[in-house]
């Protein structure tokens, strides 16, 4: 390699080290990256930097008779040990613990032992009397190890890509292609182009970007999942009280209210008596049964919210005649419901239609629906001869 090309390669190595240093800073600055993940990133960058340093030293010392040949031998031994590690280091960021990763570790360990023994036996590296190194008689073993590491690394990339959505897999595989291209160009045209470590450095940077993007997607999905859980009632499966308060906010500044807005309020009859006599498991089943009955008759006409222990509110858009028919269908629906711990469910309901209460706020409309529901509940207990407050 000529002096100018050596200087050019030195510049590439320095730029590679600077890039790896910047990546370390970026990792350090990101507070959302766990300490364990940070260590994986740092380890990857250090291995790539040391591997590049070993190869660079080997090029600089090649043919330099003023230095003992054993120094060059040590440098090339380190180079041949760390180079496969550098290619495999990107896999460590994937946090995979499968058969392929274990096999990869075994291959790297074998190569390490092989190169350490080769330091004394000159299996992979031979240094002549003028201190020039060349391939040893078993250099093909090292090449086989190198190719196997690339193959296993590629397989790990594809395995890791399965955890992504299809549109996010392409960029991951493109990073792999870039790294393999850089390594292949150097191995095929080593006397002219030294591209492996600049490709590994760029690949490491792109993997960090890919990791950051995936983390952001995961964080957004987690927030979305939490938001969904917050909006849904855990027991009944209807919308939660939190969702109910947000829904009311949408109507608070609406004056007048839409003419077809209908508010239903529902209450389970006899829940307290069921809890006291049969148990809370049966009471929970009653709440779930009531929720299913209400949702079945509401269907897509509105949204059902569980606002209290046995209290439900439905916000819907329909005509008054439809609202009256809905209460009739709910009575029929509830008579067909049968639970495992209890045989029937009874629901009192009432509604208020916005067209009957011009100028009312959403809160006033809900109070009117409550009054209608309480009247229906009082009528139920009157017919069944029960004290409403005790049997609630």
C-alpha positions as CSV (number, residue, x, y, z in Angstrom):
1,X,0.0,0.0,0.0
2,X,1.5,3.3,-1.0
3,X,2.1,6.1,1.5
4,X,-0.7,8.3,0.1
5,X,-3.2,5.5,0.4
6,X,-2.0,4.8,3.9
7,X,-2.5,8.4,4.8
8,X,-6.0,8.3,3.2
9,X,-6.8,5.2,5.3
10,X,-5.6,6.9,8.4
11,X,-8.0,9.7,7.8
12,X,-10.9,7.2,7.3
13,X,-10.0,5.5,10.6
14,X,-9.8,8.9,12.4
15,X,-13.2,9.9,11.1
16,X,-14.5,6.5,12.1
17,X,-13.2,6.9,15.7
18,X,-14.7,10.4,15.8
19,X,-18.0,9.1,14.7
20,X,-17.9,6.3,17.3
21,X,-17.1,9.0,19.9
22,X,-20.1,11.1,18.9
23,X,-22.3,8.0,19.1
24,X,-21.0,7.4,22.7
25,X,-22.0,11.0,23.5
26,X,-25.5,10.6,21.9
27,X,-26.0,7.4,23.9
28,X,-24.9,9.1,27.1
29,X,-27.2,12.1,26.5
30,X,-30.3,9.9,26.0
31,X,-31.8,9.5,29.5
32,X,-34.4,7.0,28.2
33,X,-31.8,4.4,27.3
34,X,-31.3,1.9,30.1
35,X,-27.9,1.4,31.6
36,X,-27.8,-2.1,30.3
37,X,-28.5,-0.9,26.8
38,X,-26.0,1.8,27.1
39,X,-23.3,-0.7,28.0
40,X,-24.2,-2.7,24.9
41,X,-23.8,0.3,22.7
42,X,-20.5,1.3,24.3
43,X,-19.2,-2.3,23.9
44,X,-20.1,-2.3,20.2
45,X,-18.4,1.0,19.6
46,X,-15.2,0.0,21.6
47,X,-14.9,-3.3,19.7
48,X,-15.2,-1.6,16.3
49,X,-12.7,1.1,17.3
50,X,-10.2,-1.4,18.6
51,X,-10.6,-3.6,15.6
52,X,-10.0,-0.7,13.3
53,X,-7.0,0.3,15.4
54,X,-5.5,-3.2,15.1
55,X,-5.9,-3.3,11.3
56,X,-4.5,0.3,11.0
57,X,-1.4,-0.6,13.1
58,X,-0.9,-3.7,11.0
59,X,-0.8,-1.6,7.9
60,X,1.6,0.9,9.4
61,X,4.0,-1.7,10.8
62,X,3.9,-3.9,7.7
63,X,7.5,-4.0,6.3
64,X,8.9,-1.8,9.0
65,X,12.1,-3.6,9.9
66,X,13.0,-1.1,12.7
67,X,10.3,-2.7,14.8
68,X,10.5,-6.3,16.1
69,X,8.5,-8.8,14.1
70,X,6.6,-10.0,17.2
71,X,5.0,-6.6,17.6
72,X,3.5,-6.9,14.1
73,X,2.5,-10.5,14.9
74,X,0.7,-9.4,18.1
75,X,-1.1,-6.6,16.2
76,X,-2.3,-8.9,13.4
77,X,-3.4,-11.5,16.0
78,X,-5.5,-8.9,17.7
79,X,-6.8,-7.7,14.3
80,X,-7.9,-11.3,13.3
81,X,-9.5,-11.8,16.7
82,X,-11.4,-8.6,16.9
83,X,-12.5,-8.2,13.2
84,X,-15.1,-11.0,13.5
85,X,-16.2,-9.6,16.8
86,X,-16.7,-6.2,15.2
87,X,-19.1,-7.6,12.7
88,X,-21.0,-9.5,15.4
89,X,-21.0,-6.6,17.8
90,X,-24.0,-5.1,16.1
91,X,-26.0,-8.3,17.1
92,X,-25.5,-7.6,20.8
93,X,-27.7,-4.5,20.4
94,X,-30.6,-6.7,19.4
95,X,-30.6,-8.5,22.9
96,X,-31.3,-11.8,21.3
97,X,-30.8,-15.0,23.3
98,X,-31.4,-17.8,20.9
99,X,-29.5,-20.7,19.4
100,X,-28.0,-18.6,16.7
101,X,-26.5,-16.1,19.2
102,X,-25.1,-19.0,21.2
103,X,-23.6,-20.5,18.1
104,X,-22.1,-17.1,17.2
105,X,-20.5,-16.9,20.6
106,X,-19.0,-20.4,20.1
107,X,-17.6,-19.5,16.7
108,X,-16.0,-16.3,18.1
109,X,-14.5,-18.2,21.0
110,X,-13.1,-20.8,18.6
111,X,-11.5,-18.1,16.4
112,X,-10.0,-16.4,19.5
113,X,-8.3,-19.7,20.6
114,X,-7.3,-20.4,17.0
115,X,-5.6,-17.0,16.6
116,X,-3.9,-17.2,20.0
117,X,-2.4,-20.6,19.1
118,X,-1.6,-19.3,15.7
119,X,0.6,-16.6,17.3
120,X,3.1,-19.4,18.0
121,X,2.3,-21.7,15.1
122,X,1.9,-19.1,12.4
123,X,-1.3,-20.8,11.2
124,X,-3.0,-17.7,9.9
125,X,-0.1,-15.2,9.7
126,X,3.4,-15.5,8.4
127,X,6.0,-12.8,8.7
128,X,9.0,-12.9,6.4
129,X,12.6,-11.7,7.1
130,X,11.7,-8.2,5.9
131,X,8.8,-7.9,8.3
132,X,6.1,-8.2,5.7
133,X,3.1,-10.3,6.7
134,X,1.2,-12.8,4.5
135,X,-1.4,-15.5,4.9
136,X,-0.4,-18.6,6.7
137,X,-1.2,-22.2,5.7
138,X,-4.5,-22.3,7.7
139,X,-5.6,-18.8,6.8
140,X,-8.6,-20.5,5.1
141,X,-9.9,-21.5,8.5
142,X,-10.0,-17.8,9.5
143,X,-11.8,-17.0,6.3
144,X,-14.3,-19.8,7.0
145,X,-14.9,-18.3,10.5
146,X,-15.3,-14.9,9.0
147,X,-17.9,-16.0,6.5
148,X,-19.7,-18.0,9.2
149,X,-19.9,-15.0,11.4
150,X,-21.3,-12.9,8.6
151,X,-23.8,-15.7,7.8
152,X,-24.9,-15.9,11.5
153,X,-25.0,-12.2,11.9
154,X,-27.2,-11.9,8.8
155,X,-29.5,-14.6,10.2
156,X,-29.8,-12.7,13.5
157,X,-30.7,-9.5,11.6
158,X,-33.5,-11.3,9.8
159,X,-34.6,-12.9,13.1
160,X,-34.6,-9.6,14.8
161,X,-36.5,-8.0,11.9
162,X,-39.4,-10.2,12.5
163,X,-40.2,-8.2,15.6
164,X,-40.8,-5.1,13.5
165,X,-43.6,-4.2,11.2
166,X,-42.9,-4.9,7.6
167,X,-42.3,-1.2,6.7
168,X,-39.6,-1.0,9.4
169,X,-37.8,-4.2,8.3
170,X,-36.5,-2.8,5.1
171,X,-34.2,-0.2,6.8
172,X,-32.8,-2.9,9.1
173,X,-31.9,-5.1,6.2
174,X,-30.5,-2.2,4.3
175,X,-28.1,-1.6,7.2
176,X,-27.0,-5.2,7.0
177,X,-26.5,-4.9,3.3
178,X,-24.3,-1.8,3.7
179,X,-22.1,-3.5,6.3
180,X,-21.7,-6.7,4.2
181,X,-20.9,-4.6,1.1
182,X,-18.2,-2.6,3.0
183,X,-16.6,-5.8,4.3
184,X,-16.8,-7.6,1.0
185,X,-15.2,-4.8,-0.9
186,X,-12.2,-4.8,1.5
187,X,-11.8,-8.6,1.4
188,X,-12.0,-8.8,-2.4
189,X,-9.9,-5.7,-3.0
190,X,-7.8,-5.4,0.1
191,X,-4.8,-3.9,-1.6
192,X,-6.7,-1.0,-2.9
193,X,-9.7,-0.3,-0.7
194,X,-10.1,-0.4,3.1
195,X,-13.8,-0.1,3.6
196,X,-14.8,-2.6,6.3
197,X,-14.5,-0.3,9.3
198,X,-16.0,2.8,7.8
199,X,-19.0,0.6,6.8
200,X,-19.2,-0.9,10.3
201,X,-19.1,2.6,11.8
202,X,-21.9,3.9,9.5
203,X,-23.8,0.7,10.3
204,X,-23.4,1.3,14.0
205,X,-24.7,4.8,13.6
206,X,-27.7,3.6,11.5
207,X,-28.5,0.9,14.1
208,X,-28.6,3.6,16.8
209,X,-31.0,5.6,14.7
210,X,-33.1,2.4,14.0
211,X,-33.1,1.6,17.7
212,X,-34.2,5.1,18.6
213,X,-37.0,4.9,16.1
214,X,-38.1,1.5,17.4
215,X,-38.0,2.8,21.0
216,X,-40.1,5.8,20.0
217,X,-42.6,3.5,18.3
218,X,-42.7,1.2,21.3
219,X,-43.2,4.2,23.7
220,X,-46.0,5.6,21.6
221,X,-47.7,2.1,21.5
222,X,-47.3,1.8,25.3
223,X,-48.9,5.3,25.7
224,X,-51.7,4.3,23.4
225,X,-52.2,1.1,25.3
226,X,-52.3,3.0,28.6
227,X,-54.7,5.5,27.1
228,X,-56.9,2.6,25.9
229,X,-56.9,1.1,29.3
230,X,-57.7,4.4,30.9
231,X,-60.7,4.9,28.5
232,X,-62.1,1.4,29.2
233,X,-63.7,0.2,32.4
234,X,-61.7,-2.9,33.6
235,X,-64.7,-4.8,34.9
236,X,-67.6,-4.1,32.6
237,X,-65.7,-3.4,29.4
238,X,-67.7,-0.3,28.7
239,X,-66.1,3.1,28.5
240,X,-64.7,4.3,31.9
241,X,-65.6,7.3,34.0
242,X,-62.5,9.0,32.7
243,X,-63.8,8.6,29.2
244,X,-67.2,9.9,30.4
245,X,-65.7,13.1,31.8
246,X,-63.8,13.6,28.5
247,X,-67.0,13.1,26.5
248,X,-68.8,15.7,28.6
249,X,-66.1,18.2,27.9
250,X,-67.0,18.0,24.2
251,X,-70.5,19.2,25.0
252,X,-69.8,21.8,27.6
253,X,-69.2,24.6,25.1
254,X,-71.9,23.4,22.7
255,X,-74.9,25.8,23.0
256,X,-77.6,24.8,22.1
257,X,-77.1,21.0,22.3
258,X,-77.8,19.0,19.2
259,X,-81.6,18.3,19.0
260,X,-81.0,14.6,18.6
261,X,-78.7,14.3,21.6
262,X,-80.2,11.8,24.0
263,X,-78.8,11.0,27.5
264,X,-79.7,7.7,29.1
265,X,-78.9,6.8,32.7
266,X,-79.2,3.2,34.0
267,X,-79.0,1.6,37.4
268,X,-79.0,-2.1,38.3
269,X,-81.8,-3.2,40.6
270,X,-81.0,-5.2,43.7
271,X,-77.2,-5.2,43.4
272,X,-76.6,-4.6,47.1
273,X,-78.9,-7.6,48.0
274,X,-76.9,-9.8,45.6
275,X,-73.6,-8.7,47.0
276,X,-74.8,-9.3,50.6
277,X,-76.6,-12.7,50.0
278,X,-74.5,-14.4,47.2
279,X,-71.3,-12.5,47.2
280,X,-69.4,-9.9,45.2
281,X,-68.4,-12.3,42.5
282,X,-72.1,-12.6,41.6
283,X,-72.4,-8.8,42.0
284,X,-69.6,-8.3,39.5
285,X,-71.3,-10.8,37.1
286,X,-74.5,-8.7,37.4
287,X,-72.6,-5.5,36.5
288,X,-71.0,-7.2,33.5
289,X,-74.4,-8.7,32.4
290,X,-76.0,-5.3,32.6
291,X,-73.2,-3.7,30.6
292,X,-73.6,-6.3,27.8
293,X,-77.4,-5.9,27.7
294,X,-77.1,-2.1,27.5
295,X,-74.4,-2.3,24.8
296,X,-76.4,-4.8,22.8
297,X,-79.4,-2.5,22.5
298,X,-77.4,0.7,22.0
299,X,-75.2,-1.0,19.4
300,X,-73.6,1.8,17.3
301,X,-76.1,4.5,18.2
302,X,-74.1,5.8,21.1
303,X,-71.5,5.1,23.8
304,X,-72.0,3.4,27.1
305,X,-70.0,4.6,30.2
306,X,-69.8,3.0,33.6
307,X,-69.9,6.0,35.9
308,X,-70.2,4.3,39.3
309,X,-70.6,0.9,40.9
310,X,-73.9,-0.1,39.2
311,X,-74.5,3.2,37.3
312,X,-74.2,3.6,33.5
313,X,-74.7,6.6,31.2
314,X,-75.2,6.4,27.5
315,X,-74.7,9.4,25.2
316,X,-76.5,8.8,21.9
317,X,-77.9,10.6,18.9
318,X,-81.4,9.5,18.0
319,X,-85.0,10.6,17.8
320,X,-87.3,10.5,20.9
321,X,-89.3,7.6,19.6
322,X,-86.1,5.6,19.1
323,X,-85.1,6.3,22.7
324,X,-88.4,5.1,24.0
325,X,-88.2,1.9,21.9
326,X,-84.6,1.4,23.1
327,X,-85.8,1.2,26.8
328,X,-88.4,-1.4,25.7
329,X,-85.7,-3.5,23.9
330,X,-83.4,-3.2,27.0
331,X,-86.2,-4.7,29.2
332,X,-86.6,-7.6,26.7
333,X,-82.8,-8.1,26.5
334,X,-82.3,-8.2,30.2
335,X,-85.1,-10.9,30.6
336,X,-83.0,-13.2,28.4
337,X,-79.8,-12.7,30.3
338,X,-78.6,-15.6,32.5
339,X,-75.4,-15.7,34.5
340,X,-73.4,-18.5,36.1
341,X,-73.9,-17.3,39.7
342,X,-77.2,-15.5,39.3
343,X,-80.2,-16.2,37.0
344,X,-81.4,-12.7,36.0
345,X,-80.6,-9.0,35.8
346,X,-83.0,-6.0,36.2
347,X,-82.1,-2.6,35.0
348,X,-83.9,0.7,35.6
349,X,-83.4,3.3,33.0
350,X,-84.5,6.8,32.0
351,X,-83.6,9.3,29.3
352,X,-83.8,13.0,28.4
353,X,-83.9,14.2,24.8
354,X,-82.3,17.6,24.0
355,X,-85.2,18.8,21.8
356,X,-87.5,18.7,24.9
357,X,-85.1,20.8,27.0
358,X,-84.0,23.7,24.8
359,X,-81.2,25.8,26.3
360,X,-80.1,23.1,28.8
361,X,-76.5,22.3,29.4
362,X,-75.3,18.7,29.2
363,X,-75.2,18.6,33.1
364,X,-78.9,19.6,33.3
365,X,-79.8,17.1,30.6
366,X,-78.1,14.4,32.6
367,X,-80.0,15.4,35.7
368,X,-83.3,15.1,33.9
369,X,-82.3,11.6,32.7
370,X,-81.5,10.8,36.3
371,X,-84.9,11.9,37.5
372,X,-86.5,9.6,34.9
373,X,-84.3,6.7,35.9
374,X,-85.1,7.2,39.6
375,X,-88.8,7.3,38.9
376,X,-88.5,4.0,37.0
377,X,-86.4,2.5,39.8
378,X,-89.0,3.6,42.4
379,X,-91.7,2.0,40.3
380,X,-89.7,-1.2,40.1
381,X,-89.4,-1.5,43.9
382,X,-93.0,-0.5,44.4
383,X,-94.0,-3.4,42.2
384,X,-91.7,-5.9,43.9
385,X,-92.4,-4.7,47.4
386,X,-88.7,-4.0,48.2
387,X,-87.2,-1.0,50.0
388,X,-85.1,0.7,47.3
389,X,-82.4,1.9,49.7
390,X,-81.8,-1.5,51.2
391,X,-82.0,-3.5,48.0
392,X,-80.0,-1.2,45.9
